[in-house]
């Protein structure tokens, strides 16, 4: 158990975290109000009296409320309120994307009210001002967050050595996380409990159930901030229905994935979005096709067998971005950074994600959906299922053009982590979540690290080996010190 002073310190930290959350909500509200005021004055200066006489009265406040609602919804869907939680540039980009959508919708809304196509220049000027304000506000609010937030002195408790890889991922955000100790669960609960008392937060990763439960309960009872990496069973139960018919609570796990009604609605939405996307998409696809053909006169499309819902195999379509016969004898050879097999056009379309555009046709055909687990190659599925039998659970829904693993993962994300992310999508499915993931995909296309190749895996493995080597040395030195103290004590007693 913790001493009284330690408990008081940890209680203060919890109160500080609650206060930071309150400050973030106030900051979000302030930013929305700023955008609404800018819009109100832009409308008053440019459009008032230009076919909107009825809005001289209280109607102008209704316009402002609708604009505020749009800003809030798009900021929420694009995670634009997460100052400090996400990298500053990520928040700025998400706010820029949100304001583009908000102002485009608002422009057409005003056109409908005025019953004519109004001058777009004031709205373009408004958008430019909004983009500047978004960058300034995000910079200020992120600075406030980091001023208030001190990275936690964290201890990571791990089971399997590969679980330590999470430390290197979290090390990329030193502004938010500070892991000062890694500890194997084999050290024993008493030793772990002593280390927890010396740290502000705990990360539990790939720890066997019994000791994980002991650690989690201990941290919960003593108010220790705890991060738990979920197991597959944890994610499955998150999507369960609560049943409270008896004095013993029950969780009902249906295990069917998305319901038939949800599938029908999802299919209708897929078709509608495809038809809309083809309007700007067809000209772009035509230009890309011509460029590919002119570079090396090879085929425009690249077809590959992938696995979708129910284990069904289909041919996925992509624009060819590599030389012809880049994968000889059908063997999968993942691309790395600066891969010589990638063509000049291929470098451009891969960076802009334009190579994925032909998959709109796969979605129209019904092989894929806009959002879902990314369909894997047949040989990869067979390999992963042998290593991780639960990998087959991803095929409870159609494969998607984008999904949880594409938004929150990277190109080199492990199969097990992809499975966890995709199961989180399946077990928490909603139409609103699909809309959010589609909007966030636009942001992901602008992020460089999401396209990291498999060469990054080698770097993480090297770091893991070095850390394990240091851990082994530290353990040996501790044992030698104990032996020396014991021997010295025995010599004195003799």
N, C-alpha and C positions, 0 to 999 in steps of 0.2 A: 504493500500500500504506500501511497505518497504521504510525505509529511505535510503539515498544515501550511507552511510557507509555499511549498511547491504547488499545492492545490489552489492557493489564492492567486498565484501568478498565472496559472493556467485558466482560472476563471476570468481574470482580467483580459487575457488574450481572446477568450470566447466573446466577451462583451465588446472588445475592440473590433472583432470580425463582424458582429451584428451592426455596429456603428458604421463600418465601411460599406456594408450592404445598403444601409439607409442613405448614406451620402451618394452612392452610385445611383439610386433611384431619383434623388433630388437633381443630380446632374442630368440624367436622362430627361426629366420633366423640363428643366431649364432649356435644354437644347431644342426640344420640340416646340416650346413657346417661342424661342428665337426664330425658328423656321416659319412659324405661323405669322409672327409679326412682320417678317420680311415679305411673306406672300401677301399679307393684307395691304401693306403700303405699295407693293408692286401692282396689285389689282386696282387700288384706289388711284394710283398715278396713271396707269396705262389703259385700264378697261372701264372704269366707272363712268357711266354716262354714254358708253359706246355700245348701246343695245342692251344695257342692264339697268334700266331705270328702277325696276322693282327692288333693287338691292341698295337703294339709298337708306332704307330703314333697317330693321333687325335682320334682314336677309343676309347682310354682309357677315354677320356673326355665324350664321349657318354655314356659309362658305368656308369660314375660318375653321369651324369645328370639323367639317368634312376633310379639310386639308390636314388638320392635326391627327385625325383618325388614320388617314392614309400613311402619314409619316410614322406613326406609332406601329401600325401593322407591318410595314415593310422593314422598319428597324428591328422589330421583334423577330420576323422571319429570317432576316439576314444576320442575326446576332450582332447588331450594330451598337447595342448598349453595353457591351462587355469591355468597358475601358479597363485596361490593365490586365484583364484575364487573357485577352488575345493580344498579339503583337500590334503595336500602334498602327503600322501600315495596313495590316489586315482590317482593322476597324475602320480606318479612313476609306479604304476601297469598298468595304461593305456599305458604308454610309453614302458614298458617291453613287454606287449602283442603286441603292434605295431611292435617292433623290431623283435620279434619272427616271425611274418608274413612276414616282409620285408626280413629278412635273409633267410627264407625258400624259398620264391619266387625267391630271387636272386641266391640261390644255384642251383635251377633247371634251371634258366636262363643260368647260366654258363655251366651247363651240356649240354644244348642244343647247346650253342655256341661251346663247345669243342667236341660235338658229342660223348660223353661218360660220364659215371658216374665218376665224379672227386672226389678227396679225401675230405670228409666233415670236417675233423678235423680243418683246418684253419677257416672255416665258423663258427664252434662251438666256437673256440677261439675268433673270431670276435664278436660273439653274447655275450659272457661273458663280454668282454670289453665294448660293447654297453650298457649292463645292468648296469654296474658300472657307466659309463659316464652319463646315463639317471638319475640315483639316485643323483649323484653329482650336475648335472646341475639343476635338479628340486629343490634340497635343496637350492642352491645359488639363483636361480631366485625367489623362493617363499620368501626367506629372504629379497630380494630386494623389492618385492611387499609389504610385511608387513612393511618394513622400510619407504616406500613412502606413504603407505595407512594407514590413521588413521580412525578407525571405526566411522561412522557418528553418530552424535547426532540426533536420529530419533524420530519422533512422529508417532504413529499409530492411524489412525482415523477409527473406526469400527462402524458397524451397529448392527448386531446380536452379542450377547455375545460370541457365539461359534467362531466368527471370531478372537477373541483374541488368540485362540490356535496357530495361526501363529506366535505369539510373542515367544512362548516357543520353537517352531521349530527353529526360527532364533537365539534364545539365545544359541543354540548349536554351533553357529559359531561366538563367541565373537570377533574373529580376523577380522571379516568382517562386522558385524552388531552390532549396539548398540542402542536398543530401550529404551529411557529414559522416555517416556511418552506415555500412552494410553489414548485416548480421544473418548468419544461417539459422534456420529454425531448429537445427540439430544442436544448437548451443544449450537448449533446455529453457523451460519457461521461467525459472527463477532468474537466470542470467539475463534473459530478454526483458523481464520486468524491471530489472535494475537499469538497463540501458534506456528503457522508455522514460523512466523518471528523469533522465539527464537530457531529454530531447523535447522539443515543442510539438512535434507531430510524428506520426508513424505511417509507413506505407507497408501494407501486407500484400505480398505477391507470390502466388503459386505455393502457398503453405498448406500442408495437410489439414483436413477438416477439424480434427480435435484440437490441435494447438492453435489453429486459426480462430476457433470459437473462443478459446481461453483468452487469447490476446485481445480480440474484439470486445469481449465483455469487460475485461480489465480496463481497456481504454475508455469504453462507454461510461463505466462507473466513476472514473476519475476525470472525466471531461477532457480527454486527450483528442485532439484533432486527428482523425484516422482516414487514410485513403486505402480502399480495398479494391484490388484488381479482381473483377468477378470471374467465377468459373462458369462453365456452360450451364450447369444446373441453376446457378443464381439468375442468369439471364432468362432462362425458361420460366422460372417462377415469377419474374417481374411482370410477365404478361398474363398471369393467372387472374381469374375472377375470384372475388371474395364471397364467401358464403357464411352468413351469420344466422343460421337457423337453430343452432345449439349453443351451449355455453362453451364449447370448444370451437375456435375459429378454424375454417377450412379454406384452402386455396384450390381452385379447380383449374387444372392445366388441360386444355382441350387438345392441344397438339396437332391442330389442323392448319396452322398458319393463318392466312387471310380468309375470311368467310366468303361464301359465294356471292352475297350481295356486294361486298367490298370489291371483289374481283370484277363484277359487272360494271360498277361505277368507275373503277380504275381503268378498265378497257375503254370506256367512252371518253374519259379524260385523255387517255393516250392518243386516241384518234384525232380528237379536237386539236391537241397541241401539235400533232404531226402536220395537220393541214395548215395550221398557222405558221409553223416553222418552215414549211416548204416554200412559202412566199419569198422570204429572203434567201432561203437555203438553196433553192434550185440554181439561181445565177452563180452563187459562190461555188457550188459543186461543179458547174459547167466550167468555170475558170480553172479550178484545181485539176479537173480531168484533162483539160487541154495542156496544162503545164506539165503534168506527169507524162503524158504521151509524147510531148515534144522533147523532153529531156533524154529519154533513152529508148523511146518507141516500144516500150514494154506494155503489159496489160495495166489498165487503170485501176482495177479493183483487186483486192487481195481477199480470198475466201479461206475461211478456217473453220473447222468443226469445233463447236462449243456445246456445252451442256446447259439446258434450261430446266424449266419446271418438270418435275416428275422424272428427271434423268433423261429427258428427250434430247436427242442430238440434232443440231441444225447448223447451217453454214452462216457464220457471221460475215458481214460485209465491212470492209475498210478500204480507204484509199491506200494504194501501195506506197509505202514510204521508204522501202529498201530496194536494193538491186534485185533483179530477177534471180530466183533460186538462192535467196539469202539463207534459207534453211534447207540445206540439201538432205535428201533421203527422209524428209519429213520430220527431222529432229528439231526440237525446240531449242533455240539458242537465244536467250534473252538479250535485248539490246542494252549496251552500257553507254555512258556519256562519251561523246565523240566517236561513236561506233563507225568504222569505215564503210560498213554495209549500207548506212543510211544515205540516201541521195540528197542532192541540194534542195530539191523541192520537199523531200521528206523531212529535212531538218525544220523547214518553215511550218509545214502542216502539223508536224508532231508538237512543236512548241505552242502552236495556236489551237491544238486539239481538233483541227479540221479533218484529220484522218478518220475520225469517228463519225462524220456526218452521214455517210451512206447507211448507217444503222437506223436512220429514220425509216428506211424501207423495211428493215427487220421488224421494227415496232408496228408499222402499218400491217404487215403480214400476220402479226400476232406471235412471233417467236420471242419477242422481248417486250419489256415495258420501259417507260422513261426512267422509272426509279425501281431499283431492286438489286439483289446481289449480282455483282459483275460475273457473267457467265465465263467459266473456266474451260480450258482445252480439255479434251477427253482424257488424254494421258495424265494431265495434272490432277484431274478429279480422281482417277484410279489410284494414283500415288498418294494423294492426300488422305483418301478414305482408308488406305492401309495403315497410315500413320495416325490419323485422327478419325475414327469411325463416325463421329458426330458431324463430319464435314458434309455428309449427305443431307443434313437438315437444311442446308442452303437452298435445296431444290424444292422446297415446299411452295415457293413462289417463282414467277417468271424472272429470268435474268434481266438486268437493267442496264441502261446506258450510263446511269450514275447511281450512286447509293451511299450508304454510310461509310463503307470502306474507301470509296473514292473521295469523300468529303473530309473524313477525319484520318484517313490513312495515307500511305505513300506507295510509290511503285514497288518498293522493296519491303512492304509490310508483310510479316510472316503469315502463313496460312492459318495458324491458330488465332492470331489477332484479327484477320479478316473474317473468320468464322464468328468470333465474338461480336464484331461490329455488325455483321449482317443479321445475326440472330436478334440483336437489339432492335434492328429495323423491323424484322418480322413480328416480334413479340409486342412491339409498341406501335404497330401500323395505324396510321390515320391519314386522311386526305390532306389535312393541314401540314402534316409532316412531309408528305410528298412535295407539296408546293414549296415548303421551306428548303428541302434538299435541292430542288431544281434551281431556286434562286441562289443558293450557296454554291452551286456548281459553276455559275458565272464567275464567282470570286476565285474558285479553285483554278480555273483556267489561267488566272493571272499570277499564280503562285509558283515560283521556281522549284521549291523543295518537294512539291507533290510529284514532280517528274524525276526524282532521284532514281538512279539505276541500281542494279544489284551490286555494283562495286562498293557501295556504302556498307553493305553487310560485312565485308571483310574488315573494314575499319572498326565496326562495333565488336566483332569477334576478337580482334587484337586487343582492344581495350578491356574486354571481359577477361581474357587470359591474364593480362597484366594485373588486373584487380584481384583475381583469384590467387595469383602468385604472391601479391602483397599480403592478402588475407592469411595465406598459409604461413608466410614468414612471421607475421604478427602473432599467430597462434603458437608457433614453435617457440618464439621468444617468451611468450607468457608462460608456457609449460616449463621452459628452462628456468625462468625466474622463480616459479613455485617450487621446482625441484631444489634449486639453490637455497632458498629460504628454509625449506624443510630439512635439507642436509645440514645447514648451519645450525639450526635449532637442535638437531640430534647430536651434533658434535659438542655443543655447549653442555647439553644434558649429561653426556658421557664424561 
